[in-house]
Amino acid sequence: MNTEPEQPFQRKIRSFVMRATRMTDSQKKSLGQNWDQHGLSLTQGPLSMTETFGRKAETVLEIGFGMGDSLIAMAMAAPDKNFIGIEVHLPGVGRMLNQTTHEQLSNIRCYKEDAVTILNDCIADASLSSVQLFFPDPWHKKKHNKRRIVQPEFAQLVRRKLKPGGSFHMATDWQNYAEQMLEVMDAAEGFSNTAGAGHYLTGRPEHRPVTKFEQRGLRLGHGVWDLIYRTDPVDPS
């Protein structure tokens, strides 16, 4: 019998590239003015959801929110929920914070650091109602597929952070990546495919907004694949 404690998943290969993207003056100003109110840091250590948001509520975590369009839209549509976004590209963080302030949203917080590190070091086990991963970098070249974030170890990291019955929602416009997500997650212990094993959702769930990026892809004839997996509920026995 193995009595060694379970080791947290530490990513050895980054699934993102820190691009040298220029920030607009508005994004820089927003980052400087609004970070103290809505920003979270790895140095703060483990996060207390109740203290951070000032209430007890279901908490949704979105990995890689891009320019923040979907995160803002979902937070506006569900004011009864808490939302935590993670994004490493500062222009997107600045723009999202600008929108958060403009819409006077109190239910959004964000990190600008690596998602795996944040999940391991800051997010308590069984504390999230949902984890969302929308249109992650596909790393479409076969030699780069190992950089994709959806891997068996990552699936189990997400599982630990979700409450029993919590959901892991993924979306991609790359068919090959969708196939990998399906293969990895259908084999992942402790998860159930809400569409049935081997199947994707038949359409976009209402709670996931359509982003400008996705609209552009649809106009070009790109497909979009959504997958939602739920963690197994607690056995009452």
C-alpha positions as CSV (number, residue, x, y, z in Angstrom):
1,M,0.0,0.0,0.0
2,N,1.4,3.4,-0.9
3,T,1.4,5.7,2.1
4,E,3.3,8.6,0.5
5,P,1.3,11.9,0.4
6,E,-0.1,12.9,-2.9
7,Q,2.2,15.4,-4.6
8,P,0.7,18.5,-6.2
9,F,1.0,18.7,-10.0
10,Q,3.8,21.1,-10.9
11,R,3.9,22.0,-14.6
12,K,7.3,21.3,-16.1
13,I,6.6,22.8,-19.5
14,R,4.8,26.1,-19.8
15,S,1.6,26.0,-21.8
16,F,1.8,29.7,-22.6
17,V,4.3,32.2,-24.0
18,M,4.9,35.6,-22.5
19,R,4.4,37.7,-25.6
20,A,5.9,41.2,-25.8
21,T,2.5,42.9,-26.4
22,R,2.3,46.6,-26.1
23,M,-0.2,48.0,-23.6
24,T,-2.3,51.0,-24.4
25,D,-2.2,54.1,-22.1
26,S,-5.7,53.2,-20.9
27,Q,-4.7,49.6,-20.1
28,K,-1.6,50.8,-18.1
29,K,-3.7,53.3,-16.2
30,S,-6.4,50.7,-15.4
31,L,-3.8,48.2,-14.2
32,G,-2.2,50.9,-11.9
33,Q,-5.5,52.3,-10.5
34,N,-7.6,49.2,-10.2
35,W,-5.3,46.4,-9.2
36,D,-5.4,47.0,-5.5
37,Q,-9.2,46.5,-5.5
38,H,-9.5,43.5,-7.9
39,G,-6.0,42.0,-8.1
40,L,-4.7,38.9,-6.3
41,S,-1.1,37.8,-5.9
42,L,0.7,34.5,-5.4
43,T,2.5,36.2,-2.4
44,Q,-0.8,36.5,-0.6
45,G,-0.8,32.7,-0.2
46,P,-3.9,30.5,0.3
47,L,-7.1,32.4,-0.6
48,S,-10.1,32.7,1.6
49,M,-13.1,33.1,-0.7
50,T,-15.3,34.5,2.1
51,E,-12.7,37.2,3.1
52,T,-11.8,38.0,-0.5
53,F,-15.4,38.6,-1.7
54,G,-17.0,39.5,1.6
55,R,-19.6,36.7,1.3
56,K,-20.2,33.0,0.8
57,A,-21.1,32.2,-2.8
58,E,-20.3,29.7,-5.5
59,T,-17.0,30.6,-7.1
60,V,-16.1,30.2,-10.8
61,L,-12.5,30.2,-11.9
62,E,-11.6,31.0,-15.5
63,I,-8.1,30.2,-16.8
64,G,-6.8,32.4,-19.6
65,F,-9.6,35.1,-19.8
66,G,-7.8,36.9,-22.7
67,M,-9.2,40.4,-23.0
68,G,-11.9,39.7,-20.4
69,D,-15.0,39.8,-22.6
70,S,-16.5,36.5,-21.4
71,L,-15.4,37.0,-17.8
72,I,-17.1,40.4,-17.6
73,A,-20.3,39.1,-19.3
74,M,-20.6,36.1,-17.0
75,A,-20.0,38.2,-13.9
76,M,-22.7,40.7,-15.0
77,A,-25.2,37.8,-15.8
78,A,-24.6,36.0,-12.5
79,P,-24.1,38.6,-9.7
80,D,-24.8,35.9,-7.1
81,K,-21.6,34.1,-8.0
82,N,-17.9,35.0,-7.4
83,F,-15.5,35.0,-10.4
84,I,-11.7,34.6,-10.4
85,G,-9.8,35.1,-13.6
86,I,-6.2,34.1,-14.4
87,E,-4.4,35.7,-17.3
88,V,-0.6,36.3,-17.8
89,H,-0.9,38.8,-20.7
90,L,-1.1,42.3,-19.1
91,P,-3.0,44.1,-21.9
92,G,-5.9,41.7,-21.3
93,V,-5.6,42.2,-17.5
94,G,-5.6,46.0,-17.9
95,R,-8.6,45.9,-20.2
96,M,-10.6,43.5,-18.0
97,L,-10.0,45.7,-15.0
98,N,-11.1,48.8,-16.9
99,Q,-14.4,47.1,-17.8
100,T,-14.8,45.7,-14.2
101,T,-14.5,49.3,-12.9
102,H,-16.8,50.7,-15.6
103,E,-19.5,48.2,-14.9
104,Q,-19.0,48.6,-11.1
105,L,-18.6,44.8,-10.6
106,S,-17.7,43.6,-7.1
107,N,-17.8,39.9,-7.9
108,I,-14.5,39.7,-9.9
109,R,-10.9,39.2,-8.8
110,C,-7.9,38.2,-10.9
111,Y,-4.4,36.9,-10.9
112,K,-1.7,37.7,-13.5
113,E,0.4,34.6,-12.9
114,D,0.7,31.0,-13.9
115,A,-2.6,29.1,-13.5
116,V,-1.0,25.8,-12.3
117,T,1.0,27.6,-9.6
118,I,-2.1,29.5,-8.4
119,L,-4.2,26.4,-8.3
120,N,-1.5,24.6,-6.3
121,D,-0.6,27.4,-3.9
122,C,-3.6,29.6,-3.5
123,I,-6.8,27.7,-4.2
124,A,-8.1,25.4,-1.5
125,D,-9.2,21.9,-2.4
126,A,-12.9,21.5,-3.0
127,S,-13.5,25.3,-3.0
128,L,-14.6,25.9,-6.6
129,S,-18.0,25.3,-8.2
130,S,-16.6,25.5,-11.7
131,V,-13.4,25.8,-13.6
132,Q,-13.5,27.2,-17.2
133,L,-10.9,27.0,-19.9
134,F,-12.1,28.7,-23.1
135,F,-10.0,28.7,-26.3
136,P,-6.6,27.9,-24.7
137,D,-3.5,28.1,-26.9
138,P,-3.9,25.0,-29.2
139,W,-0.1,24.5,-29.8
140,H,-1.2,23.1,-33.1
141,K,2.2,21.7,-34.2
142,K,2.4,18.1,-33.2
143,K,5.8,18.6,-31.6
144,H,4.3,21.3,-29.4
145,N,1.2,19.3,-28.3
146,K,2.9,18.5,-25.0
147,R,2.6,22.2,-24.1
148,R,-1.2,21.9,-24.1
149,I,-2.6,22.5,-20.6
150,V,-5.2,19.7,-20.8
151,Q,-3.2,16.7,-19.7
152,P,-4.0,13.9,-17.3
153,E,-2.1,15.5,-14.4
154,F,-3.9,18.8,-14.9
155,A,-7.3,17.1,-15.0
156,Q,-6.6,15.7,-11.5
157,L,-5.4,19.1,-10.2
158,V,-8.7,20.6,-11.4
159,R,-10.6,17.7,-9.8
160,R,-9.0,18.4,-6.4
161,K,-10.0,22.1,-6.5
162,L,-13.6,21.4,-7.5
163,K,-16.4,20.7,-5.1
164,P,-18.2,17.3,-5.5
165,G,-20.5,17.8,-8.4
166,G,-18.5,20.8,-9.7
167,S,-17.9,21.3,-13.4
168,F,-14.9,21.6,-15.7
169,H,-16.0,23.4,-18.9
170,M,-13.6,23.6,-21.9
171,A,-14.1,25.1,-25.3
172,T,-11.8,25.1,-28.3
173,D,-12.0,25.9,-32.1
174,W,-9.2,23.4,-32.9
175,Q,-10.7,20.0,-33.7
176,N,-7.5,18.1,-32.9
177,Y,-7.3,19.8,-29.5
178,A,-11.0,19.0,-28.9
179,E,-10.2,15.3,-29.6
180,Q,-7.3,15.4,-27.1
181,M,-9.5,17.1,-24.5
182,L,-12.2,14.4,-25.0
183,E,-9.6,11.6,-24.8
184,V,-7.9,12.9,-21.7
185,M,-11.1,13.8,-19.8
186,D,-13.1,10.7,-20.7
187,A,-10.2,8.7,-19.1
188,A,-9.8,11.0,-16.1
189,E,-10.7,9.4,-12.8
190,G,-13.5,11.1,-10.9
191,F,-15.1,12.9,-13.8
192,S,-18.2,12.3,-15.9
193,N,-18.9,13.6,-19.3
194,T,-22.2,15.5,-19.2
195,A,-22.8,14.8,-22.9
196,G,-22.0,11.1,-22.5
197,A,-18.6,9.3,-23.0
198,G,-17.1,10.0,-26.4
199,H,-19.4,13.0,-27.1
200,Y,-19.2,16.8,-27.2
201,L,-22.0,19.1,-26.3
202,T,-24.4,19.7,-29.2
203,G,-24.2,23.5,-28.9
204,R,-22.8,26.4,-26.9
205,P,-24.1,26.4,-23.3
206,E,-26.1,29.6,-22.6
207,H,-23.8,30.6,-19.8
208,R,-20.7,30.9,-22.1
209,P,-20.8,34.2,-24.0
210,V,-19.7,34.4,-27.6
211,T,-16.4,36.4,-27.8
212,K,-15.2,38.5,-30.7
213,F,-12.5,36.0,-31.2
214,E,-15.0,33.2,-31.6
215,Q,-17.3,35.3,-33.8
216,R,-14.4,35.9,-36.2
217,G,-13.7,32.2,-36.3
218,L,-17.3,31.3,-37.0
219,R,-17.3,33.7,-39.9
220,L,-14.3,31.9,-41.3
221,G,-16.1,28.6,-41.0
222,H,-14.2,27.3,-37.9
223,G,-16.0,24.8,-35.7
224,V,-16.3,25.2,-31.9
225,W,-16.3,22.2,-29.5
226,D,-17.6,22.5,-25.9
227,L,-17.1,19.9,-23.3
228,I,-18.4,19.9,-19.7
229,Y,-17.3,17.3,-17.1
230,R,-18.6,17.0,-13.6
231,T,-16.8,15.6,-10.6
232,D,-18.3,12.7,-8.9
233,P,-20.7,13.5,-6.0
234,V,-19.8,12.4,-2.5
235,D,-21.0,8.9,-1.7
236,P,-23.6,9.3,1.2
237,S,-22.7,5.9,2.5
